[in-house]
Amino acid sequence: MDLLGFARGPALKVALAIFCLGVVWRIVGFALLRLRRDHNAPRRGVLAFLTGGLVTVGSRSWPHPEFIARTGAGEALGYSYHIGLFIVVLLFTPHIIFLGSLFGFTWPGLPSSLITVVSVLTLTLFLAVLFRRVTNPVMRMLSNFDDYFSWFITALVLLTGLAATTHIGGPYEKLLAVHILSVDALLIWFPFGKLMHAFYIFPSRAINGALLARKGAVS
Amino acid sequence: MSQGKSELTVGEMLLQHGISRRRFIKFCTATASALALPPWMGPAMAEQLRNSPRPSVIYLSFQECTGCVESLTRSFAPTIENLIFNFISLDYDDTLMAAAGEAAETARAKAMKDHFGKYVLLVDGSVPTGAGGAYCTSGGRSAEDTLREAAKGAAAIVCVGTCSSFGGIPFADPNPTGAWPVSAIVGDKPIINVSGCPPMPEVITGTLLQFVTTGQVPDLDEHRRPKVFFGNTIHDRCYRRPFYDQGKFAKTFDDEGARNGWCLYELGCKGPTTYNSCATIKWNGGTSFPIESGHGCIGCSEPGFWDKGSFYSPLSSAAWGKAGEVAPRQVLELTAGAAAVGVALGVASAGVSRLRQRHSEQRTDGETKGS
C-alpha cells in the first residue's frame, strides 16, 4: 500500500473513528453536567430564560456597538478566515465528492481556480491572525499550546491542500497524501483541543445568556 | 530475426540499404526530438550508431497477455521495422520470431553466449514463483530460472509493461501464482521500467533507442521509469485540464458535460496521479488517447493500479467507495461503534464531574453552616 492509499484508507478510518468518539464523548459529557445550584430567586420567568439564551447566541456573534472600534478588526479577521475555510472545505469539487462518498449526496462546487485564490487569501488571513495573537500582549498571555497547535494543524491542512492543487513542492500524489494525512491529524486533534469550539460555541453562548437572563441581565 | 548480421555496424547496415548519411542524421535528429533529448544529441546519436555494432536484444515473455508486444509493433517513431532492421538485432522474441521450439531456444542461447555482458534484455510479464514456478514454463524451464539465467549476461533490463515493471494484474490481490515484478527477482542489473498496460509503443522503442545510442540508462524516476516519458502526470498535460480549473465536470458518460468534452475527474479519471506520455505522444501515431475518446485514465502505468479501487471512483472520494455500498457501511458501523463508546465515556465523565460537584457543594455548605 502506498502513502496515498494509507492516508485515504486505514488512516482516514482510524481518524474518523477517533473524531466521532471524541466529539460524542465531549458533547455528552458537557450536556450531562449539572449547573451549579442557584439559591437566588429568578428575576425573570422561564420564557425570558429561554429567549435570553437564544438572543445571546445572536448578539454575541456581532461586535457590540460600544466596542466596535476596539474589537471590530479582530472580529472581521475571524469572520473572514472562517468564511474562507467554509468556501474551501465545502465548495471545492474534490471535497464535495469526498463528502458525497460519506453522506450520499453532493452539491455544486466552485471553479478550482477560484478556490485556489480563496485558499491563498485564507492562508494570508491565518498568518494575520497569528501575528495578532503573538503581538497583542493580552492575547499572547491568554494563549497556550492548544491555541497554537490548533492554528498550526488547520493552517497545515490549508497549506498542504494548496500545495497539492498547485503541484508546488513535489509530485501530486505525494502532496495529496500529505494533505489527507494532515486532515487525519486534524480529525484526531479536533475533539481534544480548542477546535471543539465548532460544536461548543453556540450552546455555551446560549447557556451563558440564559443564566444571565435568569439574573435579570440583558445580554 | 537477423542472426548472423549483428556483427555489422549500423552504418554498414544503412549503407547496404542505400541510406545516405544526411538522411540518417535527419532521422536521428527527429528521433532525438521525439525523445525530448537535447538538440546536439541528434548528430551525436548518428555518429555513435554509425560506428557501433547493432546491439543484441533478447525479449522474454512471461506471465502476460501479449498486449505489450502488440503495442510495440504499432510504434510510429521509430517504427518497429526501423528499430529491428537498422538499430538492434532482435535475436529472440518467441512471439515475433519465425523459429519455434528447440531452434528458438538455441537462438537465445547463442545470442546470450555471443553477446554476454552486452545484450539488452527486454522482459514482459510478471514472474510467478508459486508452485515451484509451474504457472509459467517454457522449454521445460520456469520463468524465474529463465529470467535469472538471461539476466546474468545482460547489460541492462528493460521491463516492458506494468506486469514486468510492477507485477501487474497477476500480482494483484490475491496474487494466486505468487507473481513478482522483475526488480524483485534481479537485483544486480540496471533495470528500466517502461510501465503501462500496455506501455506506449513510442515509449518502448524510444527508451530502447536511447539506451542503445547513448549506452547509458536514462534518468529514472523513483519507480525506475525514464523521466523523459514519465516526468509529467496525464492531468498536467491533458487538453481537458482547463475544464477542471473552471469546475466543469462530466457527471455521466452521456450527459451534456461529457458531450462538451468536460473534465472526467468525477467519473474516476486517474490522470492527476498517473505519470505517462499518453496526453502528449498519444496513441496510434498521435491520433488520440483514452481521455480524448471520452474515458478517464485508469492509471495503468502506476504500481498496484489494479488494487486501487474502482476505475470509476473519483480520486478524492473515500478509498472505501460510495455511500450505501458494503465498505462504506462498514465505515459507518465503525464510526457508530466509536460514537457509542463516546456516549459511554461522556456519561462516565459527567458522572464523575457531578460527584465532584456534589462533594464540593457539600463541603461548601458545611463550611457555611459552621461559620
Boltz contact constraints between the chains, C-beta under 6 A:
constraints:
  - contact:
      token1: [A, 8]
      token2: [B, 319]
      max_distance: 6.0
  - contact:
      token1: [A, 9]
      token2: [B, 319]
      max_distance: 6.0
  - contact:
      token1: [A, 16]
      token2: [B, 335]
      max_distance: 6.0
  - contact:
      token1: [A, 17]
      token2: [B, 334]
      max_distance: 6.0
  - contact:
      token1: [A, 17]
      token2: [B, 335]
      max_distance: 6.0
  - contact:
      token1: [A, 17]
      token2: [B, 338]
      max_distance: 6.0
  - contact:
      token1: [A, 20]
      token2: [B, 335]
      max_distance: 6.0
  - contact:
      token1: [A, 20]
      token2: [B, 338]
      max_distance: 6.0
  - contact:
      token1: [A, 20]
      token2: [B, 339]
      max_distance: 6.0
  - contact:
      token1: [A, 21]
      token2: [B, 338]
      max_distance: 6.0
  - contact:
      token1: [A, 21]
      token2: [B, 341]
      max_distance: 6.0
  - contact:
      token1: [A, 21]
      token2: [B, 342]
      max_distance: 6.0
  - contact:
      token1: [A, 24]
      token2: [B, 339]
      max_distance: 6.0
  - contact:
      token1: [A, 24]
      token2: [B, 342]
      max_distance: 6.0
  - contact:
      token1: [A, 24]
      token2: [B, 343]
      max_distance: 6.0
  - contact:
      token1: [A, 25]
      token2: [B, 342]
      max_distance: 6.0
  - contact:
      token1: [A, 25]
      token2: [B, 345]
      max_distance: 6.0
  - contact:
      token1: [A, 25]
      token2: [B, 346]
      max_distance: 6.0
  - contact:
      token1: [A, 28]
      token2: [B, 343]
      max_distance: 6.0
  - contact:
      token1: [A, 28]
      token2: [B, 346]
      max_distance: 6.0
  - contact:
      token1: [A, 29]
      token2: [B, 346]
      max_distance: 6.0
  - contact:
      token1: [A, 29]
      token2: [B, 349]
      max_distance: 6.0
  - contact:
      token1: [A, 29]
      token2: [B, 350]
      max_distance: 6.0
  - contact:
      token1: [A, 32]
      token2: [B, 350]
      max_distance: 6.0
  - contact:
      token1: [A, 33]
      token2: [B, 350]
      max_distance: 6.0
  - contact:
      token1: [A, 33]
      token2: [B, 353]
      max_distance: 6.0
  - contact:
      token1: [A, 34]
      token2: [B, 354]
      max_distance: 6.0
  - contact:
      token1: [A, 93]
      token2: [B, 247]
      max_distance: 6.0
  - contact:
      token1: [A, 94]
      token2: [B, 316]
      max_distance: 6.0
  - contact:
      token1: [A, 97]
      token2: [B, 314]
      max_distance: 6.0
  - contact:
      token1: [A, 97]
      token2: [B, 316]
      max_distance: 6.0
  - contact:
      token1: [A, 97]
      token2: [B, 317]
      max_distance: 6.0
  - contact:
      token1: [A, 98]
      token2: [B, 316]
      max_distance: 6.0
  - contact:
      token1: [A, 98]
      token2: [B, 317]
      max_distance: 6.0
  - contact:
      token1: [A, 101]
      token2: [B, 317]
      max_distance: 6.0
  - contact:
      token1: [A, 101]
      token2: [B, 318]
      max_distance: 6.0
  - contact:
      token1: [A, 101]
      token2: [B, 322]
      max_distance: 6.0
  - contact:
      token1: [A, 101]
      token2: [B, 323]
      max_distance: 6.0
  - contact:
      token1: [A, 104]
      token2: [B, 323]
      max_distance: 6.0
  - contact:
      token1: [A, 104]
      token2: [B, 324]
      max_distance: 6.0
  - contact:
      token1: [A, 109]
      token2: [B, 247]
      max_distance: 6.0
  - contact:
      token1: [A, 110]
      token2: [B, 247]
      max_distance: 6.0
  - contact:
      token1: [A, 111]
      token2: [B, 246]
      max_distance: 6.0
  - contact:
      token1: [A, 111]
      token2: [B, 247]
      max_distance: 6.0
  - contact:
      token1: [A, 112]
      token2: [B, 245]
      max_distance: 6.0
  - contact:
      token1: [A, 112]
      token2: [B, 247]
      max_distance: 6.0
  - contact:
      token1: [A, 113]
      token2: [B, 245]
      max_distance: 6.0
  - contact:
      token1: [A, 172]
      token2: [B, 233]
      max_distance: 6.0
  - contact:
      token1: [A, 172]
      token2: [B, 272]
      max_distance: 6.0
  - contact:
      token1: [A, 173]
      token2: [B, 273]
      max_distance: 6.0
